[in-house]
């Protein structure tokens, strides 16, 4: 039982990291039908920015963890909006495939830049949470896991409140559902897409900063996380933000349980298992668990 | 390859292949052998991406499968290295079919994201079964020896083997894309709805294209293993898969001859062209142009510029010069599906 709860908790912590990156993917996918392949590298790059804020003195002193965390989120937002304006906007009239290729170019550039600026060696990234555990009824609950889970879900919740209760959030949802009608009603859809990229970058930064303490900081740190996020998003349905979060969490718990109870599943098999989940979901229920089936008339 | 010009162009290619080693050092010849190897992989991936319009970010792993088949057969079972090549292609092709069967039922972005997981999963599998694959250490092959009574330098031997195979595969790709099946591929790329209405099984065609492209990559991978005489899980990273896709776009998706430029790019950008380009800038700003990651930045920027300026790649530019008309990349033509398609 103790083993079960520990596996559950560490699965939820991993899963919340996948969930926030999955939500970032869904935000952009819903608005433009483009999978942003650079999402993981954007997260990685902003985590390096947090690292720079924490370790290098700026204006005479370094920042402590939480100020650096929020400054990074602000930088990530500007970074995301900027990338959309500079790189993606000129391709507005191009096909989906061209835009996807552009995000792949971004992936390559950001990966190279991070290695160039900060060197490709693994770096230690601090965690705001202690490594100790709480003991509740004989079960050891890691403060690190609980903190990761709490911070990530808090960010997701703030974003949900924004979309649900603000006028701008409503406009963004309208722009995603029917861009043409939204534009006719006076919504500036092009800028809303940039805003979407900004929010996606913020979510990515959260997932990057939360995964770096356990996975270490390196230019390739988010590649596997991106695939888990993809698998989670597909599991929940690429069209559904709730589904993306649930799918990410579910995948995290599934992988943690398999790792604990099924011995042939060693850490090397986590990715192949995620790929298998992805293929099986696509085969059985292509729209995901929470997705709406899109019918194409032939 | 159209009509008389196409055959003339192929003849020029054959002549260039024969002359090139005579004008090159052994090291340069060895590099050119890799151009031939990448050409084989690009021709295959082009059938999937350029002609069928499906993006794959995982074909480096199919090269990896071919390379491991060749290595295991040569090292553990004592096969002649050249005889392993067809099998390397077939095993990779079957793996491609098995993967394509579920994955190609879905529209573009789903396939691309599923393929992104292949190279990373492949590395995980190689490490999980070390008694078969050699684990993280990989396996060492003997240096390729010239056969059939020919005595020559190993670099030159590898060059000839790769380019003869590459030319055969070039003709094979030409035969695949020009006939009835080729038109089915292009109809799927240009409009899936119109293709279905015309009686083309889109899922079947996409799966087959996936298998064929994996077959080409497997043959290329087998040659790659023979040439580098060493395979381990890091030989086929996700970067290679991305680089292959970049080679397709820069060469000109949907053009067979453009792949020759794509293959030159794949071989030379990382060690020769990228640093050379950066050196131009380093004279102005004092930056370390040999730092890790610098060549990645260069080729990412090149890719982005090509997408903006010449979406049809090198082949499109050549056509523009010859005909005076701008060519649009075959796969970029397909616009966003109109809203009426969705009910």
Interface residues (C-beta under 8 A of the other chain):
Chain A: X29 X33 X34 X35 X37 X87 X90 X91 X94 X95 X96 X97 X98 X100 X101 X102 X104 X105 X106 X107 X108 X109 X111 X112 X113 X114 X115 X116 X119 X120 X180 X219 X223 X224 X226 X227 X230 X231 X234 X238 X266 X268 X269 X270 X271 X272 X274 X275 X278 X279 X280 X282 X283 X286 X294 X295 X296 X297 X298
Chain B: X53 X55 X57 X99 X102 X103 X105 X106 X108 X109 X110 X112 X113 X114 X116 X117 X118 X120 X121 X124 X125 X127 X128 X193 X196 X197 X238 X242 X245 X246 X249 X291 X292 X293 X294 X295 X296 X297 X298 X299 X300 X301 X303 X304 X307 X308 X311 X329 X331 X332 X333 X334 X335 X336 X339 X341 X342 X343
